[in-house]
Amino acid sequence: MMKALQIFFLRVYEIINSMRNLGDKINDATIVENLLRSVTPNFNSEVFVIEEMQDSKSLIVEQLHGILIAFEMRKGDPS
């Protein structure tokens, strides 16, 4: 069974690919900023760390996905 975060990112990738296929020049920094604002409150501490310790403008979507998956695995969240 897929976790909510995996389903969320599958949908995000689908939207990103659709936008880019239609010629939109959306960049990863914009996507990452929007994703950091949209994740559920249980990721607030990780979002804070990403914003304070890393340059979120240099992150790509796949890196953010990996960071949040790793955080969820460490936390042991069953959702």
N, CA, C and O of each residue as an XYZ file, in Angstrom:
316
protein
N       0.845     -1.187      0.000
C       0.000      0.000      0.000
C       0.889      1.249      0.000
O       1.881      1.324      0.725
N       0.519      2.200     -0.808
C       1.315      3.429     -0.922
C       1.000      4.377      0.229
O      -0.150      4.519      0.647
N       2.037      5.013      0.723
C       1.849      6.012      1.760
C       1.367      7.314      1.142
O       1.540      7.556     -0.052
N       0.766      8.138      1.970
C       0.200      9.408      1.507
C       1.250     10.290      0.838
O       0.963     10.942     -0.166
N       2.455     10.316      1.383
C       3.516     11.152      0.812
C       3.899     10.668     -0.591
O       4.140     11.478     -1.486
N       3.953      9.362     -0.775
C       4.277      8.815     -2.095
C       3.190      9.177     -3.105
O       3.491      9.559     -4.236
N       1.948      9.058     -2.703
C       0.825      9.414     -3.575
C       0.874     10.898     -3.910
O       0.652     11.288     -5.056
N       1.165     11.726     -2.909
C       1.271     13.170     -3.111
C       2.327     13.488     -4.171
O       2.069     14.257     -5.097
N       3.526     12.890     -4.031
C       4.593     13.193     -4.979
C       4.331     12.620     -6.365
O       4.745     13.217     -7.359
N       3.655     11.481     -6.457
C       3.277     10.977     -7.780
C       2.385     11.991     -8.487
O       2.558     12.250     -9.678
N       1.436     12.562     -7.759
C       0.542     13.565     -8.337
C       1.317     14.837     -8.704
O       1.073     15.435     -9.752
N       2.244     15.244     -7.844
C       3.070     16.423     -8.123
C       3.863     16.218     -9.408
O       3.890     17.101    -10.265
N       4.518     15.049     -9.553
C       5.287     14.771    -10.765
C       4.388     14.779    -11.999
O       4.784     15.265    -13.058
N       3.193     14.246    -11.859
C       2.244     14.237    -12.977
C       1.900     15.663    -13.408
O       1.872     15.968    -14.601
N       1.642     16.526    -12.437
C       1.305     17.920    -12.733
C       2.495     18.648    -13.357
O       2.336     19.373    -14.339
N       3.689     18.454    -12.786
C       4.894     19.099    -13.310
C       5.121     18.684    -14.761
O       5.368     19.528    -15.622
N       5.038     17.384    -15.028
C       5.263     16.898    -16.392
C       4.221     17.451    -17.354
O       4.555     17.813    -18.483
N       2.971     17.521    -16.928
C       1.919     18.070    -17.785
C       2.186     19.532    -18.102
O       2.045     19.959    -19.248
N       2.573     20.301    -17.089
C       2.856     21.719    -17.293
C       4.031     21.904    -18.256
O       3.977     22.733    -19.164
N       5.080     21.129    -18.047
C       6.262     21.255    -18.906
C       5.957     20.795    -20.329
O       6.460     21.381    -21.288
N       5.141     19.754    -20.479
C       4.757     19.288    -21.819
C       3.932     20.331    -22.567
O       3.926     20.361    -23.797
N       3.240     21.178    -21.824
C       2.459     22.244    -22.439
C       3.287     23.496    -22.701
O       2.766     24.504    -23.179
N       4.590     23.428    -22.383
C       5.486     24.533    -22.693
C       5.762     25.482    -21.544
O       6.448     26.486    -21.734
N       5.244     25.193    -20.350
C       5.496     26.052    -19.190
C       6.951     25.895    -18.767
O       7.468     24.780    -18.710
N       7.598     26.990    -18.475
C       9.009     26.989    -18.100
C       9.179     27.035    -16.577
O      10.089     27.693    -16.074
N       8.316     26.345    -15.853
C       8.374     26.337    -14.387
C       9.692     25.718    -13.926
O      10.105     24.670    -14.423
N      10.346     26.375    -12.972
C      11.639     25.878    -12.510
C      11.496     25.148    -11.176
O      10.490     25.283    -10.479
N      12.527     24.372    -10.839
C      12.483     23.572     -9.618
C      12.388     24.428     -8.362
O      11.726     24.033     -7.402
N      13.030     25.584     -8.348
C      12.985     26.441     -7.155
C      11.549     26.856     -6.835
O      11.149     26.860     -5.671
N      10.788     27.198     -7.845
C       9.384     27.578     -7.648
C       8.577     26.401     -7.136
O       7.760     26.549     -6.227
N       8.804     25.236     -7.715
C       8.080     24.041     -7.293
C       8.419     23.698     -5.850
O       7.523     23.427     -5.051
N       9.705     23.708     -5.510
C      10.133     23.376     -4.148
C       9.527     24.353     -3.147
O       9.036     23.929     -2.101
N       9.550     25.633     -3.439
C       8.967     26.627     -2.530
C       7.485     26.343     -2.302
O       7.005     26.404     -1.170
N       6.765     26.033     -3.374
C       5.339     25.734     -3.239
C       5.097     24.439     -2.471
O       4.157     24.350     -1.681
N       5.933     23.446     -2.700
C       5.784     22.186     -1.972
C       6.060     22.356     -0.485
O       5.364     21.778      0.350
N       7.078     23.151     -0.152
C       7.386     23.378      1.260
C       6.233     24.067      1.981
O       6.024     23.849      3.174
N       5.489     24.893      1.261
C       4.323     25.549      1.867
C       3.128     24.623      1.976
O       2.235     24.853      2.792
N       3.102     23.573      1.158
C       1.894     22.757      1.085
C       1.937     21.446      1.867
O       0.907     20.786      2.001
N       3.090     21.055      2.383
C       3.149     19.782      3.110
C       2.386     19.888      4.430
O       2.179     20.978      4.964
N       1.978     18.736      4.936
C       1.183     18.700      6.168
C       2.006     19.159      7.369
O       3.236     19.136      7.329
N       1.321     19.578      8.437
C       2.023     20.100      9.618
C       3.005     19.132     10.266
O       3.928     19.573     10.951
N       2.836     17.828     10.073
C       3.792     16.902     10.692
C       5.185     17.002     10.065
O       6.129     16.393     10.569
N       5.327     17.754      8.985
C       6.629     17.984      8.365
C       7.172     19.381      8.683
O       8.189     19.781      8.116
N       6.528     20.118      9.562
C       6.955     21.489      9.860
C       8.404     21.567     10.321
O       9.135     22.468      9.910
N       8.826     20.633     11.170
C      10.209     20.685     11.661
C      11.199     20.456     10.520
O      12.241     21.108     10.461
N      10.879     19.543      9.624
C      11.769     19.285      8.493
C      11.795     20.468      7.529
O      12.850     20.818      7.002
N      10.654     21.073      7.301
C      10.586     22.254      6.434
C      11.438     23.370      7.025
O      12.163     24.052      6.301
N      11.351     23.555      8.336
C      12.153     24.571      9.007
C      13.641     24.311      8.798
O      14.398     25.229      8.482
N      14.057     23.064      8.973
C      15.473     22.705      8.797
C      15.915     22.960      7.350
O      16.992     23.506      7.109
N      15.082     22.562      6.406
C      15.424     22.769      4.990
C      15.578     24.257      4.697
O      16.527     24.666      4.027
N      14.652     25.063      5.195
C      14.703     26.499      4.929
C      15.872     27.177      5.627
O      16.434     28.134      5.094
N      16.249     26.697      6.818
C      17.320     27.338      7.579
C      18.715     26.816      7.223
O      19.669     27.591      7.151
N      18.831     25.521      7.004
C      20.152     24.926      6.824
C      20.561     24.749      5.365
O      21.751     24.724      5.051
N      19.596     24.627      4.490
C      19.913     24.424      3.080
C      19.323     25.574      2.287
O      18.377     26.232      2.720
N      19.883     25.796      1.151
C      19.328     26.797      0.259
C      18.220     26.123     -0.534
O      18.491     25.376     -1.474
N      16.970     26.385     -0.157
C      15.848     25.714     -0.810
C      15.776     26.048     -2.302
O      15.169     25.311     -3.079
N      16.393     27.151     -2.691
C      16.386     27.515     -4.104
C      17.308     26.616     -4.928
O      17.175     26.544     -6.150
N      18.243     25.931     -4.263
C      19.144     25.041     -4.989
C      18.644     23.597     -4.995
O      19.207     22.751     -5.690
N      17.606     23.313     -4.239
C      17.049     21.962     -4.207
C      16.238     21.684     -5.468
O      15.574     22.572     -6.004
N      16.302     20.455     -5.926
C      15.404     20.044     -6.992
C      14.299     19.199     -6.357
O      14.437     18.730     -5.227
N      13.227     19.014     -7.077
C      12.051     18.331     -6.533
C      12.414     16.932     -6.043
O      11.942     16.510     -4.987
N      13.234     16.218     -6.783
C      13.609     14.857     -6.405
C      14.381     14.833     -5.081
O      14.213     13.913     -4.280
N      15.224     15.839     -4.854
C      15.953     15.922     -3.589
C      14.988     16.167     -2.430
O      15.100     15.535     -1.379
N      14.050     17.076     -2.622
C      13.063     17.342     -1.579
C      12.252     16.090     -1.292
O      11.995     15.770     -0.131
N      11.853     15.389     -2.319
C      11.112     14.144     -2.167
C      11.912     13.166     -1.306
O      11.371     12.584     -0.365
N      13.184     12.983     -1.618
C      14.037     12.082     -0.856
C      14.196     12.496      0.596
O      14.167     11.650      1.489
N      14.362     13.782      0.838
C      14.512     14.288      2.205
C      13.257     13.998      3.021
O      13.342     13.531      4.156
N      12.086     14.279      2.433
C      10.836     14.072      3.166
C      10.537     12.591      3.382
O      10.000     12.218      4.425
N      10.878     11.744      2.413
C      10.702     10.296      2.582
C      11.612      9.789      3.699
O      11.181      9.001      4.541
N      12.870     10.238      3.709
C      13.807      9.831      4.757
C      13.312     10.286      6.128
O      13.396      9.533      7.098
N      12.804     11.498      6.214
C      12.268     12.015      7.471
C      11.096     11.156      7.935
O      11.001     10.811      9.113
N      10.210     10.814      7.012
C       9.052      9.991      7.350
C       9.490      8.599      7.826
O       8.910      8.048      8.762
N      10.500      8.044      7.187
C      10.993      6.716      7.577
C      11.640      6.749      8.958
O      11.424      5.844      9.764
N      12.431      7.785      9.237
C      13.067      7.917     10.551
C      12.028      8.096     11.642
O      12.164      7.574     12.749
N      10.998      8.839     11.307
C       9.940      9.126     12.273
C       9.084      7.887     12.522
O       8.485      7.748     13.588
N       9.027      6.986     11.537
C       8.225      5.788     11.677
C       6.748      6.062     11.547
O       5.929      5.371     12.152
N       6.396      7.077     10.754
C       5.002      7.447     10.568
C       4.273      6.375      9.778
O       4.686      6.051      8.664
N       3.186      5.808     10.330
C       2.488      4.717      9.647
C       1.564      5.162      8.518
O       0.994      4.309      7.838
N       1.392      6.473      8.291
C       0.440      6.928      7.272
C       0.911      6.723      5.869
O       0.201      7.064      4.923
